[in-house]
Amino acid sequence: MESQKQVLERLRGAFRSGVTLPVHFRLTQLEAMMSLFEDNETQIIEAMHEDLAKATKLDDCFVRREPLGVVLIIGAWNYPLHLILLPLIGAIAAGNCAILKPSEISRATEKLLAELIPKYLSQECYAVIRGGAEETKTLLENRFDHIFYTGSQSVARCILLAAAVHLTPVTLELGGKCPCLIYGRLDMKAAAKRLVWAKFFNAGQSCVAPDYVLCTAETRDALLPFIKETLESFYGSDPQQSPDLGRIVTDRHWDRLLELLKKSEGKIVIGGESDKKTKYIAPTVVVDVMESDALMQEEIFGPILPILTIKSLDEAIYFVNEREKPLALYAFSDESQVVNTVLERTCSGGFCSNDGIVHMSLPGLPFGGVGASGMGNYHGRWGFETFSHKRGCMMRSWLLERVNVLRYPPYNESNLSWLRWATTAKKKGWAGCSVM
């Protein structure tokens, strides 16, 4: 008999094989579910009679979206305005009141939000609370109707524990190591520009920035000269003097990045310079990076780009799937088969081919993670849905009461037959409601 772990591994292997993805498979399994009920009706009735014995069904219905109540929005320091105000827009649109907790690390933005929010928005409905970790911990002791958090996985675990006390639902926008797979034919010059922009924008301090590159050795060697050329084009021969290159947010974060670079056994081929006084780290590219390297053990969140080599697309996909599901996954290739294969055989919060970061700027797309990279999503309509309760409603009159006699006990074979017909899901109307 299989152990629980063996069953889980067997099912995980089946999922990774892609067997559940085709629509035909899903329809076949749903039809099999209907056959399960039809072929085993007697046994099901006997079992339910032994355990419970009851019968119910919906009527004409609609979904009413209602505000959740008072929500808590905890922002992050890397985009301190965006990551507070964007979820707030969804919360307001859905009709909620909100407490905002900006990151204390971005002190100027925290101070500005504390001044502007009560000046422009209703002070009865929206408030800003300032402070550090202790203030946040105290804040989380209160009951909220929803908690929306953007930040690290370690803090997210603390938030989940605090939310569990009150059974508070949460949205977690986290991060992780977002891979960029570069494979097959492509425009190397254009690929270098888009990769460099996505990686080094905001000094690499973006949750959806490409964390590392997977490509063949031949692709790496062809790409490196274009990366170097692009960096000089973007930031000049001395990037430290460029007004367009950001700085690391704090000394602590600067120290962490330099320590990662120091521990790495890879070879720095571009950049590597740094200055603690100005919290500057040059755009840095590291090659000959192994899977066990220090740069591959945690999200980098800085201007350091490791390049790992693979021999095949299958190897790259396996590498990605062996790790936690990333917030974003990028596939660079002119070959649509390559892009589609990566899309179909991997899982990530978001996906973008031949570019980076830009998918999160589209309000028509949901933005959020999956697994360790987060839960829930927002942006545009999706933010409204996140902060809304979808209330299923049924409005009935007293008409057709004679028909309802079929569902009232005592039961016999005649009225049970009518009940079975009325409550059976029809293939073209599974989402509908019956008058019964």
Phi, psi and chi 1 to 4 in degrees:
 res  aa     phi    psi   chi1   chi2   chi3   chi4
   1 MET       -  134.8 -176.0  176.7 -179.0      -
   2 GLU   -68.6  142.1  -70.8 -179.9  -62.0      -
   3 SER   -76.9  167.4   66.2      -      -      -
   4 GLN   -58.2  -40.4  -66.5  177.8   -6.3      -
   5 LYS   -65.5  -40.0 -175.4  176.2 -179.6 -180.0
   6 GLN   -65.1  -40.8  -71.5  172.7  -35.4      -
   7 VAL   -61.8  -45.2  172.4      -      -      -
   8 LEU   -60.9  -44.4  176.7   61.5      -      -
   9 GLU   -65.7  -38.1  -71.1  -59.0  -43.6      -
  10 ARG   -63.3  -44.8  174.6  166.8   57.9   80.6
  11 LEU   -69.2  -36.3  -92.7   61.6      -      -
  12 ARG   -65.2  -37.7 -160.8 -175.8  -58.4  -79.7
  13 GLY   -64.4  -41.0      -      -      -      -
  14 ALA   -63.9  -41.0      -      -      -      -
  15 PHE   -63.9  -43.6  179.0   77.9      -      -
  16 ARG   -66.4  -24.5  -72.9  177.9  177.2  173.0
  17 SER   -70.7  -15.8   73.5      -      -      -
  18 GLY    88.2    8.9      -      -      -      -
  19 VAL   -63.9  -27.8   67.2      -      -      -
  20 THR   -87.4   -5.0   62.6      -      -      -
  21 LEU   -75.5  -43.4  -65.6  179.6      -      -
  22 PRO   -60.1  140.4  -22.8   33.9      -      -
  23 VAL   -59.7  -37.8  173.2      -      -      -
  24 HIS   -58.6  -41.5  174.7   72.6      -      -
  25 PHE   -62.4  -43.8  173.6   84.3      -      -
  26 ARG   -63.8  -44.3  -54.5 -178.6 -159.0 -169.9
  27 LEU   -62.6  -40.8  -70.6  173.9      -      -
  28 THR   -61.0  -42.7  -60.0      -      -      -
  29 GLN   -69.3  -36.6  -63.2  -54.4  -61.5      -
  30 LEU   -67.5  -38.9  -69.8  171.8      -      -
  31 GLU   -65.2  -35.7  -71.5  168.8   -3.4      -
  32 ALA   -64.8  -34.7      -      -      -      -
  33 MET   -62.5  -41.5  -77.8  -73.8  -68.3      -
  34 MET   -64.3  -39.8  -66.7 -173.7   68.3      -
  35 SER   -63.9  -35.9  -62.8      -      -      -
  36 LEU   -56.1  -45.2 -178.3  153.0      -      -
  37 PHE   -70.0  -42.9  -70.3  112.4      -      -
  38 GLU   -67.4  -41.6  -66.8  169.5   -2.8      -
  39 ASP   -78.9  -18.9  -62.6  -15.2      -      -
  40 ASN  -123.2   30.0  -58.5  -82.3      -      -
  41 GLU   -57.3  -44.4 -178.4  178.2   -2.8      -
  42 THR   -63.5  -47.8  -58.8      -      -      -
  43 GLN   -63.2  -38.7  -64.2   96.5  -54.1      -
  44 ILE   -64.2  -45.2  -69.4  170.7      -      -
  45 ILE   -62.0  -43.0  -69.2  174.0      -      -
  46 GLU   -63.7  -42.9  -70.3  174.9   -6.8      -
  47 ALA   -65.6  -43.3      -      -      -      -
  48 MET   -67.9  -35.1  -69.8 -173.9   66.4      -
  49 HIS   -66.0  -37.8 -176.9  -91.7      -      -
  50 GLU   -67.8  -35.9 -176.6  176.2  -23.9      -
  51 ASP   -90.2  -48.1  -68.2  -27.4      -      -
  52 LEU  -134.9  -64.1  -63.1  169.0      -      -
  53 ALA    71.9   95.0      -      -      -      -
  54 LYS  -165.2  167.7   63.1  177.4 -179.4  178.2
  55 ALA  -147.2  130.3      -      -      -      -
  56 THR  -141.9  162.1   60.1      -      -      -
  57 LYS  -165.7  152.9 -175.7   57.2 -171.8  177.7
  58 LEU   -83.1  168.1  -66.0  176.1      -      -
  59 ASP  -120.7 -158.3 -161.5   -3.5      -      -
  60 ASP   -60.7  139.7 -168.0   22.4      -      -
  61 CYS  -151.3  170.1   56.6      -      -      -
  62 PHE  -153.7  165.8   60.0   90.1      -      -
  63 VAL  -108.5  126.2  176.7      -      -      -
  64 ARG  -110.0  121.8  173.9 -174.9  168.0   92.7
  65 ARG   -89.6  123.0  -75.0  165.6  173.2   79.1
  66 GLU  -125.4  149.8  -61.2  179.1  -16.3      -
  67 PRO   -64.5  151.7   20.6  -31.0      -      -
  68 LEU   -80.8  -34.4  -61.0  173.3      -      -
  69 GLY   137.6 -122.4      -      -      -      -
  70 VAL  -103.6  119.5  178.5      -      -      -
  71 VAL  -111.8  156.5  -56.6      -      -      -
  72 LEU  -113.6  127.6  172.0   62.3      -      -
  73 ILE  -118.1  116.5  -60.4  172.5      -      -
  74 ILE  -109.1  117.9  -55.3  175.4      -      -
  75 GLY   -92.6  176.1      -      -      -      -
  76 ALA  -118.2  164.4      -      -      -      -
  77 TRP   -84.0  -20.4   55.2  -99.7      -      -
  78 ASN   -75.1  -31.8   56.4  -32.4      -      -
  79 TYR  -133.3   73.1  -64.7   97.3      -      -
  80 PRO   -65.8  -25.9   23.3  -32.8      -      -
  81 LEU   -87.3  -50.2 -159.1   66.5      -      -
  82 HIS   -57.2  -44.5  174.2   92.9      -      -
  83 LEU   -81.3   -0.8  -64.4  176.5      -      -
  84 ILE  -103.7  -48.1  -80.5  -74.4      -      -
  85 LEU   -75.1  -33.9  -63.3 -173.2      -      -
  86 LEU   -65.3  -48.2 -157.3   56.1      -      -
  87 PRO   -65.5  -30.5   14.3  -25.4      -      -
  88 LEU   -62.3  -38.3  176.1   60.5      -      -
  89 ILE   -58.4  -44.9  -70.4  169.8      -      -
  90 GLY   -63.3  -39.9      -      -      -      -
  91 ALA   -65.3  -42.3      -      -      -      -
  92 ILE   -66.6  -44.6  -67.7  174.0      -      -
  93 ALA   -59.5  -33.6      -      -      -      -
  94 ALA   -82.7   -8.3      -      -      -      -
  95 GLY    95.7   20.2      -      -      -      -
  96 ASN   -92.6  161.9  -61.6  -79.3      -      -
  97 CYS   -93.2  155.8  -66.5      -      -      -
  98 ALA  -146.0  139.5      -      -      -      -
  99 ILE  -103.4  129.2  -71.8 -179.6      -      -
 100 LEU  -105.9  133.1  -49.5  179.2      -      -
 101 LYS  -124.3   90.4  173.2   57.9 -175.0   69.7
 102 PRO   -68.7  161.8   -9.8   24.8      -      -
 103 SER   -69.7  133.0  171.6      -      -      -
 104 GLU   -73.7  -14.3   72.3  -78.6    4.0      -
 105 ILE   -70.9  -39.4  -65.4  175.0      -      -
 106 SER   -88.7   77.6  -57.8      -      -      -
 107 ARG   -64.0  -41.0  -64.7  177.7 -178.2  175.6
 108 ALA   -65.1  -42.9      -      -      -      -
 109 THR   -69.7  -37.5  -54.5      -      -      -
 110 GLU   -58.9  -46.4  177.6 -165.8   33.8      -
 111 LYS   -64.0  -42.4 -179.4  175.0 -178.8  -68.3
 112 LEU   -64.6  -42.9 -175.6   63.6      -      -
 113 LEU   -62.6  -40.3  -76.8  168.9      -      -
 114 ALA   -63.6  -26.9      -      -      -      -
 115 GLU   -84.8  -41.9  -66.4  171.8   -3.0      -
 116 LEU   -82.5  -37.0  -64.2 -177.5      -      -
 117 ILE   -58.6  -50.8  -68.2  -62.9      -      -
 118 PRO   -69.8  -19.8   22.0  -32.0      -      -
 119 LYS   -75.2  -35.6 -178.6  177.8  178.8 -179.1
 120 TYR  -107.2  -26.4  -75.0   85.5      -      -
 121 LEU  -110.2  163.4  -60.0 -176.0      -      -
 122 SER   -60.5  123.4  167.9      -      -      -
 123 GLN   -72.7  -17.6  -64.4 -175.3   31.3      -
 124 GLU   -73.9  -26.4  -66.7 -177.6  -11.7      -
 125 CYS  -110.9  -22.0  -61.7      -      -      -
 126 TYR  -134.4  135.2  -48.0  104.1      -      -
 127 ALA  -141.4  151.1      -      -      -      -
 128 VAL  -113.4  128.8  177.4      -      -      -
 129 ILE  -115.4  125.9  -68.2 -177.6      -      -
 130 ARG  -101.0  160.1  -58.7  175.5   62.3 -177.6
 131 GLY   140.7  179.1      -      -      -      -
 132 GLY  -102.4 -148.2      -      -      -      -
 133 ALA   -63.1  -40.1      -      -      -      -
 134 GLU   -66.3  -41.9  -74.3  -57.2  -45.8      -
 135 GLU   -64.2  -38.7  -72.7   77.7    8.1      -
 136 THR   -66.3  -40.4  -57.2      -      -      -
 137 LYS   -61.5  -43.1 -176.8  178.7  178.3 -179.2
 138 THR   -65.1  -40.6  -58.3      -      -      -
 139 LEU   -60.2  -39.2 -172.9   59.4      -      -
 140 LEU   -72.7  -10.1  -73.2  167.4      -      -
 141 GLU   -73.6  -16.1  -67.4  174.2   -0.5      -
 142 ASN   -83.9  158.6  -63.4  -77.9      -      -
 143 ARG   -88.1  126.1 -175.1 -175.9   67.6   81.1
 144 PHE  -117.1  162.8  -68.7   93.7      -      -
 145 ASP   -89.3  -13.5  -62.7  -66.8      -      -
 146 HIS  -167.1  144.5 -165.5   92.3      -      -
 147 ILE  -122.0  128.0  -62.1  173.8      -      -
 148 PHE  -116.7  117.0 -171.8  105.7      -      -
 149 TYR  -126.0  135.4  168.8   73.2      -      -
 150 THR  -119.8  125.9  -57.3      -      -      -
 151 GLY   163.0 -146.2      -      -      -      -
 152 SER   -88.0  161.4   68.3      -      -      -
 153 GLN   -68.1  -34.8  -65.7  174.7   -1.6      -
 154 SER   -65.4  -44.0   57.7      -      -      -
 155 VAL   -69.2  -35.1  175.3      -      -      -
 156 ALA   -59.3  -36.4      -      -      -      -
 157 ARG   -63.7  -39.6  -67.8 -176.1  176.2   93.3
 158 CYS   -65.2  -38.9  -62.4      -      -      -
 159 ILE   -66.9  -39.9  -72.3  173.2      -      -
 160 LEU   -62.4  -40.7  -83.5  174.3      -      -
 161 LEU   -63.9  -42.6  -72.3  171.8      -      -
 162 ALA   -66.7  -39.5      -      -      -      -
 163 ALA   -67.6  -32.9      -      -      -      -
 164 ALA   -62.8  -30.5      -      -      -      -
 165 VAL   -59.1  -37.9  173.5      -      -      -
 166 HIS  -106.5    7.7  -57.2  -70.3      -      -
 167 LEU    54.0   41.9  -63.9  178.8      -      -
 168 THR   -85.1  128.5  -59.7      -      -      -
 169 PRO   -68.9  149.7   23.5  -31.6      -      -
 170 VAL  -133.3  151.5  -62.4      -      -      -
 171 THR  -116.8  125.9  -61.4      -      -      -
 172 LEU  -118.3  115.5  -58.7  176.6      -      -
 173 GLU  -103.9  100.2  -61.2  -65.4  -15.6      -
 174 LEU  -108.4 -141.0  -50.2  178.1      -      -
 175 GLY  -151.3 -123.6      -      -      -      -
 176 GLY   120.3 -173.0      -      -      -      -
 177 LYS   -95.7  101.4  -62.5 -176.9   74.1   64.0
 178 CYS   -82.4  117.2  -59.8      -      -      -
 179 PRO   -84.2  152.7   11.0    0.4      -      -
 180 CYS  -123.8  109.6 -179.5      -      -      -
 181 LEU   -91.5  123.1  -80.1   63.2      -      -
 182 ILE  -118.3  116.5  -56.1  177.5      -      -
 183 TYR  -152.3  143.4 -164.4   83.2      -      -
 184 GLY    78.8 -160.3      -      -      -      -
 185 ARG   -71.9  140.1  -59.3 -172.0  -43.6  -86.7
 186 LEU  -169.0  165.1   72.1  154.9      -      -
 187 ASP   -81.8  100.7 -176.1  -26.9      -      -
 188 MET   -60.2  -40.6  -72.9  -70.3  179.2      -
 189 LYS   -65.1  -47.2 -171.7  170.1 -174.8  177.5
 190 ALA   -65.1  -39.9      -      -      -      -
 191 ALA   -61.8  -40.9      -      -      -      -
 192 ALA   -63.1  -42.5      -      -      -      -
 193 LYS   -63.1  -45.8  -74.0 -177.5  177.5  179.5
 194 ARG   -71.4  -36.5  -64.1 -176.1 -175.4 -172.5
 195 LEU   -66.8  -47.0  173.9   63.0      -      -
 196 VAL   -62.5  -43.7  165.7      -      -      -
 197 TRP   -61.7  -47.5  176.7   81.3      -      -
 198 ALA   -66.8  -37.5      -      -      -      -
 199 LYS   -75.7  -44.0  174.0   59.8 -175.9  179.6
 200 PHE  -100.4    0.5  -59.6  108.2      -      -
 201 PHE   -60.7  132.6  179.8   77.2      -      -
 202 ASN    58.6   33.5 -159.9   34.3      -      -
 203 ALA    56.1   33.1      -      -      -      -
 204 GLY    77.2    6.0      -      -      -      -
 205 GLN   -92.0   58.8  -62.0  168.3  116.8      -
 206 SER  -130.7  135.1  -59.1      -      -      -
 207 CYS   -65.5  -21.9   55.7      -      -      -
 208 VAL  -105.6   10.1  -71.8      -      -      -
 209 ALA   -66.3  142.7      -      -      -      -
 210 PRO   -56.6  122.8  -22.6   33.1      -      -
 211 ASP   -86.6  -34.9 -169.8   89.1      -      -
 212 TYR  -155.3  162.1   62.4   94.6      -      -
 213 VAL  -113.3  137.6  168.8      -      -      -
 214 LEU  -114.8  121.8  -71.8  170.8      -      -
 215 CYS  -158.6  170.1   64.0      -      -      -
 216 THR   -74.7  163.5   63.7      -      -      -
 217 ALA   -61.9  -36.4      -      -      -      -
 218 GLU   -65.8  -42.6  -66.0   77.7   14.0      -
 219 THR   -65.1  -42.3  -62.8      -      -      -
 220 ARG   -57.7  -48.2  175.5 -159.6   63.2 -164.0
 221 ASP   -64.9  -32.5  -66.0  -18.2      -      -
 222 ALA   -77.7  -28.9      -      -      -      -
 223 LEU   -81.5  -36.6 -173.5   63.0      -      -
 224 LEU   -54.5  -45.3  -78.9  172.7      -      -
 225 PRO   -61.1  -35.2  -22.7   33.5      -      -
 226 PHE   -72.0  -34.9  -70.7  107.2      -      -
 227 ILE   -62.6  -45.6  -68.8  178.2      -      -
 228 LYS   -61.9  -43.5 -171.4  172.4 -176.8  179.2
 229 GLU   -63.5  -41.7  177.5 -174.5  -57.0      -
 230 THR   -66.7  -42.8  -59.9      -      -      -
 231 LEU   -59.4  -40.8  -77.5  169.0      -      -
 232 GLU   -69.1  -36.9 -174.2  165.0  -12.9      -
 233 SER   -65.4  -39.7  170.3      -      -      -
 234 PHE   -76.6  -44.9  -76.3    5.1      -      -
 235 TYR  -121.2    2.5  -54.6  117.2      -      -
 236 GLY    83.4  176.8      -      -      -      -
 237 SER   -71.9  -22.0   57.2      -      -      -
 238 ASP  -123.6   88.2 -176.3    4.2      -      -
 239 PRO   -56.6  -26.6  -22.4   32.6      -      -
 240 GLN   -63.3  -25.2 -170.5  169.7    3.3      -
 241 GLN   -91.8   -3.7  -55.3  -55.1  -43.0      -
 242 SER   -76.1  130.6  172.3      -      -      -
 243 PRO   -75.4   -7.9   28.1  -34.4      -      -
 244 ASP   -97.6   -1.4  -60.9  -45.9      -      -
 245 LEU  -106.8  122.3 -174.7   64.7      -      -
 246 GLY   -72.4  175.8      -      -      -      -
 247 ARG  -118.8  160.8  -63.9  -64.5 -174.3  -95.8
 248 ILE   -71.9  142.8  -53.4  -53.6      -      -
 249 VAL   -67.5  -38.9   66.1      -      -      -
 250 THR  -141.3  165.5   65.5      -      -      -
 251 ASP   -60.7  -38.1  -70.6  -21.1      -      -
 252 ARG   -62.6  -43.6 -180.0  171.8   63.0   85.8
 253 HIS   -68.0  -36.8  -70.7   80.8      -      -
 254 TRP   -61.8  -46.3 -173.0   92.9      -      -
 255 ASP   -60.1  -41.8  -70.5  -22.2      -      -
 256 ARG   -61.4  -44.5 -178.1 -173.1   68.3   84.7
 257 LEU   -65.3  -42.7  -70.5  167.1      -      -
 258 LEU   -65.3  -34.5  -96.7  -67.7      -      -
 259 GLU   -66.7  -40.8 -174.1   65.4   19.7      -
 260 LEU   -60.6  -43.9  -75.2  178.1      -      -
 261 LEU   -66.2  -36.4 -153.3   52.3      -      -
 262 LYS   -67.3  -39.3 -179.7 -179.5  177.8 -178.5
 263 LYS   -77.3  -20.6  -70.7 -179.4  178.2  178.2
 264 SER   -63.5  140.4  174.3      -      -      -
 265 GLU   -97.6    5.2  -63.3 -179.6   -0.3      -
 266 GLY   -77.2  175.3      -      -      -      -
 267 LYS  -107.9  122.4  178.3 -177.5  177.4 -177.1
 268 ILE   -76.7  119.3  -63.1  174.8      -      -
 269 VAL  -110.2  -17.4  -68.7      -      -      -
 270 ILE  -140.3  135.0  -61.6  174.0      -      -
 271 GLY    77.1 -144.7      -      -      -      -
 272 GLY   103.0  -16.3      -      -      -      -
 273 GLU   -72.7  153.8  -58.6   83.1   13.7      -
 274 SER  -156.4  161.3   60.5      -      -      -
 275 ASP  -149.9  109.1  175.6   27.2      -      -
 276 LYS   -66.6  -33.1 -173.5  168.3 -174.6  177.0
 277 LYS   -57.8  -41.0 -175.6  177.5 -179.4 -179.3
 278 THR  -103.1    6.5   58.8      -      -      -
 279 LYS    55.1   42.3  -64.3 -171.1  -75.0  -68.4
 280 TYR   -99.3  135.2  165.5   76.5      -      -
 281 ILE  -132.8  126.1  -62.3  177.3      -      -
 282 ALA   -67.0  149.3      -      -      -      -
 283 PRO   -53.8  120.5  -25.2   34.6      -      -
 284 THR  -124.0  134.5  -59.9      -      -      -
 285 VAL  -119.9  130.3  179.4      -      -      -
 286 VAL  -121.9  129.6 -174.3      -      -      -
 287 VAL  -113.8  178.5  -60.1      -      -      -
 288 ASP    55.7   39.1  -60.7  -25.2      -      -
 289 VAL   -91.6  129.0  175.9      -      -      -
 290 MET   -94.3  164.4  -56.0  -57.9  -69.1      -
 291 GLU   -59.1  -31.8 -177.9  179.1  -16.7      -
 292 SER   -88.8    2.0   58.1      -      -      -
 293 ASP   -64.3  152.8 -165.6   89.3      -      -
 294 ALA   -57.7  -32.5      -      -      -      -
 295 LEU   -69.8  -13.8  -68.4  172.8      -      -
 296 MET  -105.3    7.5  -65.2  -57.0  -63.7      -
 297 GLN   -95.0  -14.3  -56.5  -46.9  -54.9      -
 298 GLU  -155.8  164.8   61.0 -178.2   88.0      -
 299 GLU   -61.9  130.5 -176.6  179.9    7.6      -
 300 ILE   -73.4  -50.7  -65.6  172.0      -      -
 301 PHE    55.7   48.7 -139.5   69.8      -      -
 302 GLY  -170.7  179.3      -      -      -      -
 303 PRO   -83.3   48.6   31.6  -34.6      -      -
 304 ILE  -124.3  123.0  -57.0  169.3      -      -
 305 LEU  -118.2  106.4  179.2   63.9      -      -
 306 PRO   -81.2  142.5   -2.4   17.9      -      -
 307 ILE  -117.5  118.8  -60.7  180.0      -      -
 308 LEU  -105.4  144.7  -72.2   77.1      -      -
 309 THR  -103.4  143.6   56.3      -      -      -
 310 ILE  -131.5  162.6   44.0   90.9      -      -
 311 LYS  -101.7  -17.1  -65.7 -179.8  179.6  178.1
 312 SER  -152.1  163.1   67.6      -      -      -
 313 LEU   -65.3  -38.0 -175.2   61.3      -      -
 314 ASP   -59.3  -40.1  -75.6  -17.7      -      -
 315 GLU   -65.3  -40.0 -177.1 -175.9  -13.2      -
 316 ALA   -64.5  -44.0      -      -      -      -
 317 ILE   -65.1  -41.2  -69.1  172.1      -      -
 318 TYR   -61.3  -42.5  178.4   82.3      -      -
 319 PHE   -58.4  -46.1 -173.0   94.4      -      -
 320 VAL   -65.4  -44.5  170.9      -      -      -
 321 ASN   -71.4  -18.7  -72.3  -21.3      -      -
 322 GLU   -77.9   -8.9  -79.7  -64.6  -67.6      -
 323 ARG  -111.4  174.9  -77.2  148.8 -174.9   78.7
 324 GLU   -61.3  149.3  -63.1  -74.4    5.6      -
 325 LYS   -66.7  125.7  -64.0  169.6 -176.3  175.1
 326 PRO   -80.7  162.9   29.5  -33.7      -      -
 327 LEU   -69.7  -34.2 -177.8   57.5      -      -
 328 ALA  -143.8  150.9      -      -      -      -
 329 LEU  -135.6  133.6 -167.6  153.8      -      -
 330 TYR  -119.3  137.3  -54.7  110.1      -      -
 331 ALA  -127.3  118.0      -      -      -      -
 332 PHE  -105.2  117.6  -76.5   25.4      -      -
 333 SER  -173.3  146.4 -179.6      -      -      -
 334 ASP   -82.8  -10.1  -77.3  -16.3      -      -
 335 GLU   -91.9  112.5  -58.1  173.9   33.0      -
 336 SER   -61.3  -30.0   58.9      -      -      -
 337 GLN   -65.0  -37.4 -176.1  177.0   -0.5      -
 338 VAL   -64.9  -49.2  169.6      -      -      -
 339 VAL   -60.7  -46.3  172.1      -      -      -
 340 ASN   -66.3  -36.0  -70.7  -29.3      -      -
 341 THR   -63.6  -44.7  -62.4      -      -      -
 342 VAL   -62.8  -43.7  175.1      -      -      -
 343 LEU   -61.1  -44.6  175.6   61.8      -      -
 344 GLU   -76.9  -25.8  -68.3  169.4    2.7      -
 345 ARG  -107.7   10.1  -68.1  175.4   54.3 -169.9
 346 THR  -129.1  173.7   59.3      -      -      -
 347 CYS  -139.2  133.7 -178.9      -      -      -
 348 SER  -156.6  166.0   59.7      -      -      -
 349 GLY   -60.3  -47.3      -      -      -      -
 350 GLY  -138.5  165.8      -      -      -      -
 351 PHE  -141.2  140.2  178.8   88.0      -      -
 352 CYS  -146.4  132.8 -176.7      -      -      -
 353 SER  -101.2  139.2   66.5      -      -      -
 354 ASN    58.8   28.7  -61.4  -37.1      -      -
 355 ASP  -169.9  175.1 -147.5  -25.0      -      -
 356 GLY  -142.3  146.3      -      -      -      -
 357 ILE    73.1  -35.2  -65.1 -175.6      -      -
 358 VAL   -61.4  -24.7  -66.7      -      -      -
 359 HIS   -62.7  -28.5   66.2  -71.4      -      -
 360 MET   -77.4   -7.3   68.9  170.9  -71.5      -
 361 SER   -88.3   -5.7   67.0      -      -      -
 362 LEU   -91.9  115.3  -58.6  175.8      -      -
 363 PRO   -66.2  -17.8   22.9  -32.7      -      -
 364 GLY   -79.0  -10.0      -      -      -      -
 365 LEU  -105.5  137.6  -69.2  178.8      -      -
 366 PRO   -70.3  141.1   26.6  -34.1      -      -
 367 PHE  -118.3  123.5  176.0   73.0      -      -
 368 GLY   177.1  170.9      -      -      -      -
 369 GLY   -99.9 -175.6      -      -      -      -
 370 VAL  -146.8  138.9   57.6      -      -      -
 371 GLY    65.5 -130.1      -      -      -      -
 372 ALA   -70.7  -12.8      -      -      -      -
 373 SER   -90.6    2.6   60.0      -      -      -
 374 GLY   136.9  178.2      -      -      -      -
 375 MET  -146.7  139.6   59.0 -179.2   70.9      -
 376 GLY    85.0  171.9      -      -      -      -
 377 ASN  -152.8  171.4   48.4   53.1      -      -
 378 TYR  -156.8 -163.0   71.1  123.7      -      -
 379 HIS    90.2  127.9  -74.8 -167.4      -      -
 380 GLY    56.6 -136.5      -      -      -      -
 381 ARG   -58.1  -30.5  172.0   64.7 -176.0  -98.9
 382 TRP   -68.2  -30.5  -51.3   96.0      -      -
 383 GLY   -67.9  -41.0      -      -      -      -
 384 PHE   -58.6  -44.0  171.3   82.2      -      -
 385 GLU   -66.1  -38.3  -63.9  -73.8   -1.1      -
 386 THR   -60.9  -39.1  -72.6      -      -      -
 387 PHE   -96.0   16.9  -71.0  106.1      -      -
 388 SER  -117.6  147.2  -62.6      -      -      -
 389 HIS   -95.3  124.0  166.7   58.9      -      -
 390 LYS   -86.4  101.4  -84.8   69.0   73.5  178.2
 391 ARG   -95.9  113.6 -173.2  179.8 -173.8 -175.3
 392 GLY   -75.2  125.4      -      -      -      -
 393 CYS  -126.6  147.8  -58.6      -      -      -
 394 MET  -134.0  125.4  179.3  172.6   62.4      -
 395 MET  -111.2  122.1  -52.9  -66.9  -80.3      -
 396 ARG  -124.4  153.9  -60.8 -152.4   69.4 -173.7
 397 SER  -108.8 -173.9   70.7      -      -      -
 398 TRP   -94.1    9.2  -60.5  108.5      -      -
 399 LEU   -72.1  163.9  -60.7  175.4      -      -
 400 LEU    59.0   27.5  -59.3  175.9      -      -
 401 GLU   -63.2  -29.8 -179.5   59.8   17.0      -
 402 ARG   -63.2  -32.3  -80.6 -159.9  -55.0  179.2
 403 VAL   -68.8  -33.6  177.3      -      -      -
 404 ASN   -68.0  -13.4  -74.6  -34.0      -      -
 405 VAL   -59.2  -23.3   70.3      -      -      -
 406 LEU   -65.8  -26.6  -63.7  172.4      -      -
 407 ARG   -97.1   -4.4   64.5 -176.1  170.9  101.7
 408 TYR   -90.0  141.4  -61.6  150.8      -      -
 409 PRO   -72.0  161.3   24.1  -30.6      -      -
 410 PRO   -75.1  148.7   28.0  -34.7      -      -
 411 TYR   -96.6  145.8  -62.1  113.7      -      -
 412 ASN  -136.7  176.0   55.9   48.6      -      -
 413 GLU   -62.0  -31.2 -171.3   55.7   39.9      -
 414 SER   -68.1  -54.1  176.8      -      -      -
 415 ASN   -71.8  -27.4   60.9   11.3      -      -
 416 LEU   -65.0  -36.1  -77.6  176.2      -      -
 417 SER   -63.9  -43.9  -64.8      -      -      -
 418 TRP   -64.2  -40.5  -80.7  102.8      -      -
 419 LEU   -62.2  -43.3  -85.6  174.6      -      -
 420 ARG   -61.9  -40.5  -77.9 -167.0  -69.4  -89.3
 421 TRP   -66.0  -42.2  177.1   84.7      -      -
 422 ALA   -71.6  -29.2      -      -      -      -
 423 THR  -102.9    5.1   58.0      -      -      -
 424 THR   -81.6  130.1  -62.0      -      -      -
 425 ALA   -67.0  130.3      -      -      -      -
 426 LYS   -95.9  143.6  -48.7  -57.7 -172.3  -68.6
 427 LYS   -56.7  -34.2  -70.0 -176.7  179.3 -179.8
 428 LYS   -97.8    9.9  -67.0 -174.9  178.3 -179.3
 429 GLY  -146.4   34.9      -      -      -      -
 430 TRP   -62.5  -27.7  -72.9  -15.9      -      -
 431 ALA   -92.2    1.0      -      -      -      -
 432 GLY   -86.9 -177.1      -      -      -      -
 433 CYS  -125.6  142.2  -61.3      -      -      -
 434 SER   -92.6  152.2  166.4      -      -      -
 435 VAL   -70.4  -11.3  -65.0      -      -      -
 436 MET   -75.2      -  -66.2  -63.3  -67.7      -
